[in-house]
Every structure is written in C-alpha cells, then in structure tokens.
Amino acid sequence: MICIQNAKIPDTWLSTSLGYPCLKPVASWFEDFLKRLEFMKDWLANGPPLSYWISCFFFPQGFMTATLQTYARKTQTPIDTLAFRTNVLPLQIEYLNEEAKPEIGVNVHGMFMQGAKWSYEKKCLDDSDPKIAEISFPVIWLEPIEDKEYTLDKRYQCPLYKTSTRAGELSTTGHSTNFVLYIDLPIDGSQV
C-alpha cells in the first residue's frame, strides 16, 4: 500500500516469478499491463500479428528461441546453427501492412534507442539529435539465417535490453539479466 501511495511498483510485483521488469511509476505500469493483455488477447483471437510487440513479452528470449525453432523445423536445419539477420523496415508499426509480413522470421516493434537514431534517408545508424535522449525505433524483421551466412561488415552489434537497467549478471553468459539479444545495425548507408 505504501508503494502504491508513493506511485511506485511494489517489489513483490517485480520479482521474476510474479511480474515483468519495469521502471515506470505504478499508474503507467498498470496502463502498460492492460496494453500487454490486449495485445495477447488480440493475438489469441485473430491469429499472429503483422509485428510482435517485443516489449510485451515477460521473457522475450523464449519468443526468439521459438521463432528459430519454427524455422529450424520448417527447413530441417539444426537450431544451434541459426542466428537472426536484422532487417530494419523503413516504417513505424502504425504504417505496417500485410505486404510487410515476412514468410520466415518475425517483425518486432516497441523498441527504443538511446544515444543514436535511425536515419531513414541513409538506412543506417546516425548521431542522435540534440537534446533528444530516447527515440522510438522502426519495425525490425528478424530473419533466421545459418551462422555461416552471418557477417558483421560495417554493422554495430546493438544490445537489446528489457529495460534500461543493466543490473544483474547471468553466470552462463556474463550478460545482464535484462539482455535479450544483439541487433546488428548498419553504420554505413552503403552497406544496406
């Protein structure tokens, strides 16, 4: 009750067994929670969406693994030889249509970038605008590919986190417990 009076999320709601990590005040957390339920309800009622709200998932790493498993079963490719190629689409989620639905992999949205921005003109990362700390990132198509096709030429491995907190460390990988995956983004428009 004291946490709610102080507009804070109670610690018991944020524990890994009961809730998802969130840095928002309690009113925004509750609004976000209702949006997550609506997204899941729409997915259940209407089938797979054009793009998945990646921030919606309690455990997005499981969603990524399921996406790779689906591709591995379809192509009879061992899952441990697969990775994601990042393809940034030139639009935000509100402009997505059926033509952008990939045959393989998934579109994801709901990500934000700090300290840089996406240049729609150059089709690569660019310096952030002055006095703008955080921007909404365009829709990304995560395309499953075999590791041997994977190249990082003129690309930046941008870490994707559940929240901006980098606390906690997994003993298995050394990454933050908030870490989801690296999104490889072009840093030079000539490579797109």
C-alpha positions in Angstrom: 0.0 0.0 0.0 2.8 2.4 0.8 4.5 1.8 -2.6 1.2 2.5 -4.4 0.7 5.7 -2.3 4.2 6.7 -3.4 3.4 5.8 -7.1 6.0 3.0 -7.0 5.6 -0.6 -8.1 5.7 -3.0 -5.1 8.9 -5.1 -5.1 6.8 -8.3 -5.0 5.2 -7.4 -8.4 8.6 -7.0 -10.0 10.1 -10.3 -8.8 10.9 -12.6 -11.7 8.3 -15.1 -10.6 5.4 -12.7 -10.4 5.9 -9.8 -12.8 7.9 -8.3 -15.5 10.8 -5.8 -15.1 9.6 -2.2 -15.5 10.9 1.2 -14.5 7.6 3.0 -14.8 5.6 4.5 -11.9 2.6 2.4 -10.8 -0.1 4.2 -12.9 2.0 3.8 -16.1 2.8 0.2 -15.2 -0.9 -0.6 -14.8 -1.7 1.1 -18.2 1.2 -0.9 -19.8 -0.1 -4.1 -18.2 -3.5 -3.6 -19.7 -2.0 -3.0 -23.2 0.0 -6.2 -22.8 -3.1 -8.1 -22.0 -4.9 -6.5 -25.0 -2.0 -7.5 -27.3 -2.1 -11.1 -26.2 -5.9 -11.2 -26.4 -5.8 -9.9 -30.0 -3.1 -12.4 -30.9 -5.2 -15.3 -29.5 -8.5 -14.1 -31.1 -7.1 -13.0 -34.5 -4.0 -15.1 -35.1 -0.4 -14.0 -35.5 0.0 -10.2 -35.8 2.0 -8.4 -38.6 4.5 -7.4 -35.9 5.1 -8.6 -32.4 5.4 -6.1 -29.6 8.7 -7.3 -28.2 8.4 -5.2 -25.1 5.2 -7.1 -24.3 6.9 -10.4 -23.5 7.8 -11.3 -20.0 10.6 -13.5 -21.4 11.4 -12.3 -24.9 14.4 -14.7 -25.2 11.8 -17.5 -25.2 10.0 -15.9 -28.1 13.2 -15.6 -30.1 14.0 -19.2 -29.5 10.5 -20.3 -30.6 11.0 -18.2 -33.8 14.3 -20.0 -34.5 12.7 -23.4 -33.7 9.8 -22.8 -36.1 12.3 -22.0 -38.9 14.6 -25.0 -37.9 11.6 -27.4 -38.1 10.4 -26.0 -41.4 13.8 -26.2 -43.1 15.2 -29.2 -41.2 18.2 -27.1 -40.1 19.8 -27.6 -36.6 18.7 -24.7 -34.4 22.2 -24.3 -33.0 23.5 -23.3 -36.5 20.9 -20.4 -36.7 21.1 -16.7 -36.0 19.0 -13.7 -36.8 19.8 -11.2 -39.5 18.4 -7.8 -38.6 16.5 -6.0 -41.3 15.2 -2.6 -40.3 12.0 -1.7 -42.1 11.6 1.9 -43.2 8.5 2.5 -41.1 6.9 2.5 -37.6 4.3 0.0 -36.5 1.3 2.2 -37.4 2.2 2.1 -41.1 2.8 -1.7 -41.3 0.6 -3.6 -43.8 0.1 -7.2 -44.9 2.8 -6.8 -47.6 5.4 -6.4 -44.8 4.6 -9.7 -43.1 7.6 -12.0 -43.6 7.4 -15.6 -44.9 10.1 -16.5 -42.5 11.1 -15.0 -39.2 9.1 -12.2 -37.5 8.6 -8.5 -37.4 9.1 -6.9 -34.0 8.4 -3.4 -32.7 8.3 -1.5 -29.4 12.0 -0.8 -29.1 13.6 2.5 -28.2 17.2 3.7 -28.8 19.3 5.9 -26.6 22.3 7.9 -27.8 21.7 7.4 -31.5 18.9 7.4 -34.1 17.9 5.5 -37.2 18.4 7.5 -40.4 15.6 6.7 -42.8 17.5 8.5 -45.6 20.9 6.8 -45.2 19.3 3.5 -43.9 21.8 3.2 -41.0 22.5 4.4 -37.5 23.2 8.1 -37.1 24.1 10.6 -34.4 21.1 11.5 -32.2 19.5 14.9 -32.5 20.5 17.4 -29.8 18.5 17.2 -26.5 16.7 14.0 -27.6 17.7 11.2 -25.2 15.5 8.4 -26.5 13.7 7.7 -29.8 11.2 5.1 -31.0 12.9 2.6 -33.3 11.3 1.4 -36.6 9.9 -2.1 -37.1 12.6 -4.8 -37.4 12.3 -8.0 -39.4 14.3 -10.7 -37.6 15.2 -13.1 -40.4 16.6 -16.6 -39.4 19.7 -17.4 -41.3 22.5 -20.0 -40.9 25.6 -18.8 -38.9 27.8 -19.3 -42.0 25.8 -16.6 -43.8 26.3 -14.2 -40.9 28.5 -11.2 -41.4 29.1 -8.0 -39.4 30.8 -5.9 -42.0 30.1 -2.2 -41.2 27.5 -3.2 -38.6 27.1 -2.4 -35.0 26.0 -5.1 -32.6 23.4 -3.1 -30.6 22.4 -4.8 -27.4 18.6 -5.1 -26.8 17.6 -5.0 -23.2 14.2 -5.4 -21.5 14.7 -2.2 -19.6 17.4 0.5 -19.4 18.7 -1.1 -16.2 21.9 -3.2 -16.7 21.8 -4.7 -13.2 22.3 -8.4 -12.6 24.6 -10.8 -14.5 23.9 -14.3 -15.8 26.6 -16.7 -14.8 26.2 -18.6 -18.0 26.8 -15.7 -20.5 28.1 -12.8 -18.4 25.3 -10.6 -19.9 22.9 -8.6 -17.8 19.8 -10.4 -16.8 18.0 -7.7 -18.8 19.8 -8.6 -22.0 17.7 -10.1 -24.9 20.0 -10.3 -28.0 22.2 -8.2 -30.2 20.6 -6.4 -33.1 23.1 -5.9 -35.9 22.5 -2.5 -37.4 24.3 -0.9 -40.4 26.6 2.0 -39.5 27.3 3.0 -43.1 24.4 3.5 -45.6 26.4 2.0 -48.4 26.1 -1.5 -46.9 22.3 -1.6 -46.9 
